[in-house]
Amino acid sequence: MYNKETLAAINGIQPSEISQSVVDWANEVKKAIENKPETPSIGDSIEYTDEYGTYYQNAHIETLNEHSQICLQPFVPFVFMKEGQISFSTSGGPWDVIPENMVYKRKKSKAFKVWRSLLFGESKNGCECIYADVNAWEYKHPNPLYGSYSTKEYNRNYFIKDDNRFTSFGIEFSANEFKDWLATFRGKEFTTPHGSVVVFSYKRIEKLISKAAYNGLVLPRDTRYCNGVIEVKVQYCDTTKTVTEYRCTNKGDSNRKPYELARKQAKNGL
């Protein structure tokens, strides 16, 4: 439970600015949020994966009634209490109805906000924060379009295929370039009924380091677009589904092509 010091610490203010009545109110709200059984309750969090493989880490249960709602990508919810009952007001989106067949995972700490005017009087602006332990649930759509692939582990890219060219949000590949890109980022390709292409690929981590540190790395060499094309050293992790790219310059070369490693491996039958 909170005291003046702990409540002040999480809000970046002095304990002298907080009255005991504010502490009592914060503890009353915290208790009301936490005093819930392991059944879906308002204020709970959901790790939510939809049929398209979109992963939402902190979906929020806003209401549980005939108009039950969850916010898939919420801002920090505002909490209110009236006659011992809590309610929330949350910005964000998209919104959905609460799904069935959620699985209870654990308790987790979650932040909530309250208007300062409710705590300190109408003359105060802004808001304060409290934390409370809520139920954390997991939901995965029972009929996912792309199997076990989701944005929890992978990047997801959409391509339009036209005359053996692949276009996606400002980038364009020939068929061979697309093949190299797929191999480089270990992409899994799905063709939709409308002819577009969905790819789930390893997540890319870029690190700019000193030349001395770069020279000391014992890793495979590859090439990437960067003001032309630069050399990088790459490290793949199959556990985290990531490829880390180390470089020591941002100055590219117009005479090289990206994704050289993929072409070399294909040539060697790897």
C-alpha positions, 0 to 999 in steps of 0.5 A, spaced: 500 500 500 502 507 498 504 512 503 506 519 502 513 517 500 512 512 495 506 515 492 510 522 491 516 518 488 512 515 482 509 522 481 515 526 481 513 530 487 515 532 494 511 528 500 509 534 503 505 536 497 500 530 498 495 529 504 493 523 508 486 523 504 490 523 498 494 517 500 487 514 503 484 515 496 489 512 492 490 506 497 482 505 496 482 505 489 488 500 489 485 495 493 478 496 489 482 494 483 486 488 486 480 485 490 478 481 484 477 474 482 481 470 477 475 472 472 475 477 467 474 484 470 474 491 468 482 494 468 485 487 467 490 486 461 490 482 455 495 479 451 491 479 444 493 476 438 487 477 432 486 473 426 491 477 422 497 475 427 497 482 430 499 482 437 497 487 442 501 486 448 497 490 453 489 490 451 485 493 456 478 491 459 474 497 459 467 495 461 463 488 462 456 489 461 451 489 455 456 493 451 463 490 454 469 493 450 476 492 450 481 497 447 487 494 444 492 499 444 490 504 450 493 510 453 494 509 460 487 509 463 484 514 467 480 511 473 474 514 477 471 511 484 464 513 486 460 509 492 466 504 492 465 502 485 471 503 480 470 505 472 475 507 467 476 512 461 481 510 456 483 513 450 486 509 444 484 504 439 482 500 436 476 497 440 473 490 440 468 486 444 471 482 449 473 475 446 471 468 449 476 463 451 481 467 454 487 464 458 489 466 465 496 467 465 499 471 471 498 478 475 501 484 473 502 491 475 499 496 471 499 504 471 492 508 472 492 515 472 487 520 476 486 527 474 489 532 480 483 536 480 480 530 483 485 529 488 488 536 490 482 541 488 479 544 482 485 549 482 490 543 480 492 541 473 494 535 470 494 528 473 497 523 477 499 516 477 498 509 481 499 502 480 495 496 481 496 489 480 491 486 475 489 479 472 493 478 465 490 474 460 492 471 453 487 471 447 489 468 440 484 467 435 482 460 434 483 461 426 489 465 425 490 466 417 497 465 418 498 459 423 503 461 429 506 467 425 504 474 429 507 480 430 509 478 437 515 475 434 516 477 427 515 483 423 509 483 418 510 486 411 505 487 405 507 487 398 503 488 392 505 483 386 505 486 379 509 483 373 514 480 378 515 486 382 514 487 389 512 494 392 511 495 399 510 502 402 516 506 398 520 500 397 520 496 390 523 489 389 524 485 382 523 478 383 530 476 384 531 482 389 525 480 393 528 473 393 534 476 396 530 480 401 526 474 404 532 470 405 536 475 408 530 476 413 528 469 413 521 471 411 515 466 411 511 468 405 503 468 404 499 469 398 492 472 400 486 471 396 486 478 393 493 476 390 497 481 395 503 478 399 504 478 406 511 476 409 513 475 416 520 476 417 525 476 423 526 483 426 531 488 424 536 491 429 541 496 427 547 498 431 552 503 429 559 502 432 566 504 432 571 502 427 575 498 432 569 495 435 567 493 428 573 490 426 573 486 432 567 482 430 567 475 428 561 475 424 559 474 417 559 480 412 553 482 408 551 489 405 545 493 406 542 500 403 544 506 407 546 512 403 547 507 397 550 500 400 554 499 406 558 493 409 555 490 415 556 484 420 550 480 422 548 476 427 542 472 427 538 469 433 533 464 432 530 464 439 528 472 439 527 472 431 532 477 430 538 479 425 542 484 428 546 489 423 553 492 426 556 498 421 561 503 422 559 508 417 553 511 414 557 512 407 554 508 402 557 505 395 553 506 389 557 500 386 555 494 391 548 491 391 544 489 398 544 482 401 550 479 398 550 474 403 543 471 401 546 470 394 553 467 396 549 462 400 544 461 395 550 460 390 553 455 395 546 451 396 546 453 403 
